[in-house]
Amino acid sequence: MTVDEARFLSKKIMEAGEVPLLVGHFGVGKTDVARQIAKETNRKLVILILSQMEPGDLIGLPSKQNEQTVFLRPDWWPEDGNAIILLDEINRAHRSIRNAIMQLVIDKRIHNHVLPEGTWIMATMNPPDDEYDQADLITDPAFISRFFIIEISPSIEEWKLWAQQNNVDETIIQFIEKFPEFLYTHSPMSLRVELRPSPRSWYKLSNVLKIMDENEKKKYGYSLACGILGPEAAKVFVESGYNESIPMPQLVLLQGIEKTLKDDTDRANSLTLRLIDYFSKLDDQTIELLQANISRVAKNISDLAFILPRDSFYALIRYITDRASNGEKNSQFFDKLIENLAAFDQVRSILDEI
């Protein structure tokens, strides 16, 4: 997303008491986003460049008090809650201070020092590729799930403004204006960890959505949800319109579906994702139910050929065939389902291709 979009979402996320993590290459304006938010909200900005800090710099030095060891408050500690703490280069933090980072993000404290009420926290990092150092901490799902991930890809206009403010040579600015494809390598900025929905992530998303109006949800909903749920769940959530009905997978399989969905490609694709997710999480009780109605289930799946986009229907049938051939616990059910599906011409042609 653009720098302006990242600034808006980061502010909303922190207003809700959550922590945004800005991911982007050097020079895209991650730190400037923090500075601008601090200026807009009249907050003091505390920048902690974690790659350059020793443990004592972050957590404070030990001292003796009443025959006990205590840690002195570090000099960067905010005096009041009218502050933003920026954890810069979080993926390059030394192993010895990772636990302190975790405690600060989760509990808003370090040792016996508790952050003043209202203090905001945000973090930045470079994408973890061969060009940058990467800490294993950033690939830990338990850690990364504490953040809203915001990937920044500035527009040429935004980069030009940043370049002028940072005294970049004019000949370079003119070159990038003429050849914008050379601004940076357009490679995926994957965190090498798969974001997945969880009770925690839904709770965090709810905290932010509650302080956004309907226009903001419509404009930023997917980017926000994607950064905490992952793209697949975010797509289904946003395309459902938050309250627009997408049929429950089990009802579709047992009762069928009206063809009115055919004219709504987005909802049809969302239904495909939900069906695949449903099949991926079958328990013994559900399999018993579906097996007892296997002919009806096969008929209702085959009818989806007339409703779903061809690519989506192909993906659904391909998933079923893959589950039948993988030899796992539920493969016999999927094998039986394929036998029944093969009775329908619209499915048989796809099975022949596969």
Secondary structure as the mmCIF struct_conf table of DSSP 4:
data_model
#
loop_
_struct_conf.conf_type_id
_struct_conf.id
_struct_conf.beg_label_comp_id
_struct_conf.beg_label_asym_id
_struct_conf.beg_label_seq_id
_struct_conf.end_label_comp_id
_struct_conf.end_label_asym_id
_struct_conf.end_label_seq_id
HELX_RH_AL_P HELX_RH_AL_P1 VAL A 3 GLU A 15
TURN_TY1_P TURN_TY1_P1 ALA A 16 GLY A 17
STRN STRN1 VAL A 19 VAL A 23
TURN_TY1_P TURN_TY1_P2 PHE A 26 GLY A 27
BEND BEND1 VAL A 28 GLY A 29
HELX_RH_AL_P HELX_RH_AL_P2 LYS A 30 THR A 41
TURN_TY1_P TURN_TY1_P3 ASN A 42 ASN A 42
STRN STRN2 LYS A 44 ILE A 49
HELX_RH_3T_P HELX_RH_3T_P1 LEU A 50 GLN A 52
HELX_RH_AL_P HELX_RH_AL_P3 PRO A 55 ILE A 59
STRN STRN3 PRO A 62 GLN A 65
TURN_TY1_P TURN_TY1_P4 ASN A 66 GLU A 67
STRN STRN4 GLN A 68 PHE A 71
HELX_LH_PP_P HELX_LH_PP_P1 LEU A 72 PRO A 74
TURN_TY1_P TURN_TY1_P5 ASP A 75 TRP A 76
BEND BEND2 GLU A 79 ASN A 82
STRN STRN5 ALA A 83 ASP A 88
TURN_TY1_P TURN_TY1_P6 GLU A 89 GLU A 89
HELX_RH_3T_P HELX_RH_3T_P2 ILE A 90 ARG A 92
HELX_RH_3T_P HELX_RH_3T_P3 ARG A 95 ILE A 97
HELX_RH_AL_P HELX_RH_AL_P4 ARG A 98 ASP A 107
BEND BEND3 LYS A 108 LYS A 108
STRN STRN6 ARG A 109 ILE A 110
TURN_TY1_P TURN_TY1_P7 HIS A 111 ASN A 112
STRN STRN7 HIS A 113 VAL A 114
HELX_LH_PP_P HELX_LH_PP_P2 LEU A 115 PRO A 116
TURN_TY1_P TURN_TY1_P8 GLU A 117 GLY A 118
STRN STRN8 TRP A 120 MET A 125
BEND BEND4 PRO A 128 ASP A 129
TURN_TY1_P TURN_TY1_P9 ASP A 130 GLU A 131
BEND BEND5 TYR A 132 TYR A 132
HELX_RH_3T_P HELX_RH_3T_P4 ASP A 136 THR A 139
HELX_RH_AL_P HELX_RH_AL_P5 PRO A 141 ILE A 144
TURN_TY1_P TURN_TY1_P10 SER A 145 ARG A 146
STRN STRN9 PHE A 147 GLU A 151
HELX_RH_AL_P HELX_RH_AL_P6 ILE A 156 GLN A 165
TURN_TY1_P TURN_TY1_P11 ASN A 166 ASN A 167
HELX_RH_AL_P HELX_RH_AL_P7 GLU A 170 LYS A 178
HELX_RH_3T_P HELX_RH_3T_P5 PRO A 180 PHE A 182
BEND BEND6 LEU A 183 TYR A 184
BEND BEND7 ARG A 192 VAL A 193
HELX_RH_AL_P HELX_RH_AL_P8 PRO A 199 LEU A 209
TURN_TY1_P TURN_TY1_P12 LYS A 210 ILE A 211
BEND BEND8 MET A 212 MET A 212
HELX_RH_AL_P HELX_RH_AL_P9 GLU A 214 LEU A 229
HELX_RH_AL_P HELX_RH_AL_P10 PRO A 231 GLU A 239
TURN_TY1_P TURN_TY1_P13 SER A 240 ASN A 243
BEND BEND9 GLU A 244 GLU A 244
HELX_RH_AL_P HELX_RH_AL_P11 PRO A 249 GLN A 255
HELX_RH_3T_P HELX_RH_3T_P6 LYS A 259 ASP A 263
HELX_RH_AL_P HELX_RH_AL_P12 THR A 265 SER A 280
TURN_TY1_P TURN_TY1_P14 LYS A 281 LYS A 281
HELX_RH_AL_P HELX_RH_AL_P13 ASP A 284 ALA A 292
TURN_TY1_P TURN_TY1_P15 ASN A 293 ASN A 293
HELX_RH_AL_P HELX_RH_AL_P14 ILE A 294 ASP A 303
HELX_RH_3T_P HELX_RH_3T_P7 LEU A 304 PHE A 306
TURN_TY1_P TURN_TY1_P16 ILE A 307 ILE A 307
BEND BEND10 LEU A 308 LEU A 308
HELX_RH_AL_P HELX_RH_AL_P15 ARG A 310 SER A 325
BEND BEND11 ASN A 326 ASN A 326
BEND BEND12 GLU A 328 GLU A 328
TURN_TY1_P TURN_TY1_P17 LYS A 329 ASN A 330
HELX_RH_AL_P HELX_RH_AL_P16 SER A 331 LEU A 341
TURN_TY1_P TURN_TY1_P18 ALA A 342 ALA A 343
BEND BEND13 PHE A 344 PHE A 344
HELX_RH_AL_P HELX_RH_AL_P17 ASP A 345 GLU A 353
#
